């Protein structure tokens, strides 16, 4: 990735049917979500739509069973900087890919991060960002750690 957000839009212009649909944001408990939150909240403010923050929790990562205190503090900081953007935060017990693709059916934009895994992990693991890029029915933005 280039370090800038990548936005992929397939098919017809999504604008007509998604005018009031939310921006769905996939939060990663093992990463810095600052760039993802900044991009999503800026987009939501510019388009006057709400933000739905989604935090999927699975048994795969026992050490990341839920949002940490640091992650909650990060969210509070970002959301207080955008008081005019309505939001909801949901913790779901399921695989991130499945949860995000489900929420993408009713989204104006799906925003996820990209941790740039090392080459071995990239071959062995499928990334959430790669999966949603291929299968999401709405536009997808992949935001690198550098924003």
N, C-alpha and C positions, 0 to 999 in steps of 0.2 A: 504494500500500500504506500501511497505517496506522503502520508502524514496529514493530508487534508481529508475531510469527510468525503466518502464515496456515496453517491446516491444513484440507485438503480430503479428505473421506472420501466415496466414492461407494458405492452399492449396499449389500450386506449388511455386518453387523458383521465386520470383518476379524480380530477377536480370536481366534476359535476355531482357525483354521488357521495363524495366524502367531505363536503363543505364544512360540516359541523362535527365530523368524526375526530376522535382524539389522536394525539401522537402517543404511540405505545413505546415505552422505553424498557429494554431488558437490562436489568441491573446485575452486575457481576460481583459477588461478595469477595472474590479473590483479586480484584483489580481496582485501580483508581478510576472512578466513574465520572470524574470532573469534566472531561472533554465531552463525554456522552450527554451529561446533564446540561452543559452549556449549550450544545447544539440543539438538543430537543426543546429546552425551555425558550431559547431564542426563536426557534421555528414556531412554537405554540403561541408565543406573544405576537409575532408578526401576523399570524393567520387567525388569531383570536379563537383558538381551540384549546380544549383541556389536555392535560397530560395524564396518562395512566402509567404509573411506575410498576413494573412487574418484577418480582423477585422469586424465581423458581428454586425450590429446595428439593434435592434428591438425596438418596442414600449413598450416592457415588462419592460425595465429599463430606465425610463425617465431621471434619473440622470446620466446615462452613454450613452448619445446620440452620442458620438464620442470619439476619442482619446483625453485624457487630455494633458495638457502641460507636466505634469510629465511623461506620457507614451511616448510622442514624444521624450522627452529628453532621456528617457531610450533607445528607439530604436536607436537614433542617436549615443549614447554611444556604444551600442553593435555593430552596423553596422560599425562604424568607427574602431572598434577593429578587424574587419574581412574584410579589403579592397579588398581581393582577392575573396570574395564570392559575385557573382551577386545576386541582390535581387529586388523584387518589393513588394510594400505595397498597399493593396487594401482594401477600406472600402466599404462594401456591406450592403444594407438595406434588411435584411432577417434574418431568424432564424439561429443561428450558426450551428446547426446540419445539416440543409439542405445545407448551403453554403459549409461546410467542406466536407460533403459526395460527393457533386458535384465535388469539386476540387480534391478529393482523387482518382477519376477515372483516373487522369493523373499524379499521384504522385509516387515518389519512396518511400516516407515515409510521414505519417501524424503525426505531433507532437502537442499534446495538454497538458494542465495542469490539475491538479486535486486539487481543493481547500479543499477537505476533509470536506464537509459540516457537520453540526451537525446532529445527528441521526434523528431528526424530519424533517429537510429539506430534508434529504436523502430519506425518505419515501415519502414525498409530492412532491418532484421535481425530474425530470429525469435529470441527469447530461449530459453535452455534451460529456465528456470523456466516459461515459458508452455507450452512443448511438453510437459514432463512433467506439468503440471497437467491437460492435456487427455487424455493417453494412458496415464498410469501405472495399472497394475492394483492398486496398493496406495495407502493414504493418503499424501498429499504435504504436506510443510510447506515453505513458502517464507518464508525468514527475511531480512528487510531488513538493510541494513548497520548500522542502529542497534539491531538485535535486537528 
